[in-house]
Amino acid sequence: MSVRSALLNLVWLIFGGLGAAVGWGLAAVIMAATIVGIPWARAAINIAIYTLLPFGQKAVPRDLYSGRKDVGTGPLGEIGNVIWFLLAGWWLALFHLLSAIVLGITIIGLPFAWAHLKLAKLALWPIGKVVVLADELPPSYMRQR
């Protein structure tokens, strides 16, 4: 992780990133409490960790990154994403969108607004994604995109 990413992550944590990660953690706890929601809880925990340190990382489709399909990247993953959207995705995305609007009003808040927008997009459809360091993306991923 670069020094720039580390500094942005530190400021992010102080000015709202920790609260956003807690929101994702709350979503994970609610999903896990239902027992049948454990697959969604796992995705929410991964994204909560990503929310703690969003700078220098990227969420990418798992099948494009790894080069192979799995349960979460196929039709069952799509069904899981629809269920996720209805139960938790829309309100997490709304939170990130509102946060992005508030931060985007200031020049200083623009990088953090952008991070919230990335998280809002991920909040809508998280199943089948993997979070990786941005500088560890293989060249094959960039060609597939």
N, C-alpha and C positions, 0 to 999 in steps of 0.2 A: 504494500500500500504506500502510495506516495505521501510526502509530507503535506501537500495540499489537501489530499483526501482525508488524511488524519486530522488536520485542523478543521476542515469542514464538518467531519463527523463529530468532533468535540463540541463545536458550536451548535450543531444539530441536536445533540443530546441535551444540552443546557436549555435550548429554546424550543422545546416541544417534541423532539424525537423520542424521548423517554415516554412521554404521555401517549404518543402514537403506538409505540411498542406495547404499552400496557393495554391499549384497546385491542390489539391483535391477540395478546395473551388472554384477555377476557373472552374473546370470540373462541379461542382454543379451549378454554375451560368449559364454556357453555356447550360446545360441540362434544367434548369428551364425556361430559356428564350424561349425555343421551346414549352412550355406548355405541349406537349405530353411527354416530358422528365422528368416531375416532379417525377415519381417514382424513376428514376435513380438519380435525384438530391438529393432525400432523402437519398439514399444509400451512395452517395458521401459525403454528410454532416456528416453522421455517421462515415464514414471512416476518414474524415478530423479530426474529434474530436479524434478518435483512433490514428491518426498519430501524434497528439500533445503529447500524453502520451502513447507510445506503450509498455513500460516496466511495467510489472505487470498486463497486460491485454491480452486477447486472443480472436481472432475471431473464432467462432465455427458455424457449421450449426444450424440454428434456430430450425429445426424440431427435431434434436437429443437433443438439449439443453432443449427445452420446452416439448418434447414428443408428439407433434402434428403437423400435416401438415397445411400449409396455402397457400395462392396464390403465395407467393414468393418462396416457397419450392417445388412447383409442376411444371408441364409442362410450365405454363406461366412464372414462374421464370427462367426456362432454356432458353426460348425464349428471355426474358429480358436480360439475361446474354450474349447471342449471340449478341444482338443489342448493349449492353454496350461495349463488347469487340471490335466490329467494330468501334464504334464512339469515345470511350475514353479509354477503358481498356488497349489497347496495348501500347499507348504512356505513360500512367501513369506507367505501369509495366516496360517499357523500362527505364524511368527516375529512378525508384527504383533500377533496375538491374545495371545501370551504376553507380549510387551512391554507391551501395554495392561493386562493383569492386574497385572503388577508395578508399573506406574506408577499404576494406579487405586487401589492400596492407600493412597496418600498423597493428601492434599487438594491439595498443590502439583502433583502429577503428573497431575491429572484432565484438564487441557487437552491434555496430550501423549498420554494414554491415548485420548482421543477422536480425536486425529489418527491414532493407530495403528489404531483401529477403522475409520476411513474408508479408510485404506490397505489394511487387510485385505480389506474389501469389494471394493475396486478390484483387488486382487491376484487375486481369484477369477475375474473376468470383465472384463479390461481392453480387449479389442478393441472398437472402436466408440465409445470415449470420447475426449473432448478436455478438456484442463486449461485453465481460463480464470480470470482474476481475478474474485473473487466480486462485486465492485462493477461489473463489465462485463457481467453477465448481462442480455440484452435483456428487455424486458417481455413479448415474445411467448413467450419460454422459460418464464416463470413461469405464463403462462396455459395452456400446453400440458401442463404438469405436473399 
